[in-house]
């Protein structure tokens, strides 16, 4: 509801540089820093500066940064586990299919694919999930309408922790960098899709004709060829 109200809201505060309109002066001030290069929000620990307060908050909540991709973590132990993704080490193999994982917890979640088990059931509808976090997100968005993660720089709010990624729209941060061409992305998922182009990976096959695609969205578009209108 809060986000939908944004579409119909008046935007009386316009940027003199580009003409873009905003609901309040604070949002306009944050936007104008993109033109001026001003970064008034500084981290007291390391001195890094940000154009928007949201960027500083994200930085302070996750002080441990990965030197390879820039992804940040609250705890040093979480960073150490993440770095296994860069080293390629996968010491936990699945006994059913042989697929190996960097983390034992990831292996346990993967094994639910073989068992079909979805132990986390919604008490309000028949939906069930493999992880409690997915159930919590489902209940907030589908049943309670709660959006506890509010953006400090615009009226948007979120049911899940995607506020962190949304905040990068205000800060301009693109922490996920391709090691081959150095192009950077806001979201890790976008980087993974991009890297498939370098590797030539096409992990999404069509069940009708076997043609393969690098993105699931492209596969869905292709499948319309096989679906009678």
N, C-alpha and C positions, 0 to 999 in steps of 0.2 A: 504494500500500500504506500509506504513511504517513497519507494522508488517511482511508482506510477504517478504520484503527486508531482514529481519533478518534471514530468513531461508537460503538464498543464500549467506549471508555475510561471509567474512573470519573471523576466530576467532584465531588471531595470539597470543593471550595472554593466556597462560595455567597455571592452578593452579598446583603448585608443589606437593600439598598434594593428590589431587584426579584426576588430569589430565583434568578437565573440562576446555573448551575453552571459551574465551570471546572476544567481538569485540574491547574493549578498556581497558586501564589500570584502569580507574575508576571503571568499573564493576568488574574487577578482584579483586581490593582492597576491594570493598564491600563484595564480596564472601569470601575472605580469612578471614574476621573477624568472619565468622561462624566457622572456624577452631581454631582461636586463642582466641575467646571469647571477643575480644576487642569491646568496646561500646563507641566510642569517641564523640557521639552527645548527649549532656546533655540538659535537659529542665531547663531554668533559674528560672522557677517558683517553681518546686517541686523536681528537682534534678534527676528525672528518666533518665536513659541513654539508647541509642539505637545504634545498629550496623550500621544502614543506615540512611541517612538524611531523606529518605521518612518516616521512622517510627517516627522521631521527628516531622516532618511537620503534620502528621496525629494526633499525640498527642496534638500538640499546637492548631490545628484548632478545636479540640473537647476536651476542658479541663475538662468537667464534666463527670465523670465515674460512671457507675452503679456498686454498691457494690456486686450485685448478679451475673451478667454475664460479667462485664467488658466493655460492650458497652459504647461508648463515645458520648457526645453531645456538640453542640456549646453553648447552653443556658440551664440554670438550670431548666427553665420551661419545656423544652423538656424532660429532665431527669425525672422530676416528672411525666409527662404523661406516659413515658416508664415504670416506676416502677409499674404501674397498671397491667402490664402483669405478674409481679411476685406475686402480692398480689391476683390476680384472680378477682379483682373488675371489673364488667361490668355493669355500671349503665344506658347504653343506649340500650334498646331493640328495635328490628324491629317489627313494627306493623303488617307486613305481615306474617312473619314466626316465630317470637319469638326469633330469634337469637340475642344475646346481645353483645355489644361492649364496650370497655374501653373508646373510644373516640367518641364524637359526629360526628367528621369529617369522621371517619371510617364508622359510621352508614349511613351517607349521601351517601358515595361511594357505600356501600353495596346495598342501595335501587335501584341503577341503574340496578342491576341484575334483579329485579322484573319488572322494567319499560322497560328494554331493551334499554334505552337511552344511546347514545354515543355522547355527545354534542361537543366533540373536533374533528373536521374533518380536514383531511390533504388537503391543497389546491392543492397539486400536484398529488394525486392519490385518489382512493375511500376509503382508510382506515379511520376509525374513532375510537376514544378512549374515555374511561370513565374519564380519567384524562389528564390535560394539560401537565403534566410531561412526560407521555407516548408518547404523540404526539410530544413533543420536541425531545425526544430521537429517535423516528422513523424518523423524518425529518433529523436529523443530520446523522444518519447511512445510510438511504436509498436514500436520495436526494442530500444532500450537500456534503457528504463525509468528513465532518468536524470531527476531533477528538481532541477537545480542551484540554483534560485532559492527559498531557504528563507525563510519569514516569521519575523522575530525575535520576534513577539508571539503566535504560535500554532503548532501543529505542522504546518500546511500547507506544502507545497512545490509548485513548478510547473516544468513542462518548458520553458515559454517565459517571456518577461519580463512576464507578466501579474501578477507580484508587485506591481508599482507600483500597478495598479488595485485589487488585493486589499487592499493596505495602507490604502486609503481607508476600508475597513470599520472599521478600528481607529481611524483619526484623525478620521473623520467629514467629511473634506474632500469638497467637491463643486465642483471647479474649473471645470466647464463650464456657463456661465450663458447663458440665453436672453436676447438683447438686447431682445426684445419684451415679455416678461412677467416677466423676472428670476428665473424658476425655475431652479434649478441641479441638476446631475447629476454622478454620479461618473464616468461614461464618456462620451466624445465621441459614440459611436454612439447612446447614449440621447438626447443633445441633438439629433442630426440627425433621429432619428425624431420627436421632439417638435416640431421646427421645421416638419416636413411638415404638422402639424395647423394651424399658422398660415398656411402657404402654400397649403393645400388640395391639396398634391401627392399623387398616388397612382401611384407608379412601377411597381407590380407588377400587370400585367394577367393575367387568367385566359385561357389559350389556348383554352378551350372556349366561353366565352360573352362574353368581352371585359370583364367586370366588373373594376374596378380597386381596388387596396388600397394603403394607406400603409405597411403592414408585410408582409414576406414570410411571417411566421407566420400572419397573418390570411388570406393567399392560400392557404396550405397547408390551413387549416381549411375554407375555402370549397370547395377542389377535391374534398373528400370527397363533396360533393353529386353530382359527376359520376362518381364511382367507384362501381361496383356493389358492394354488400356481399356 
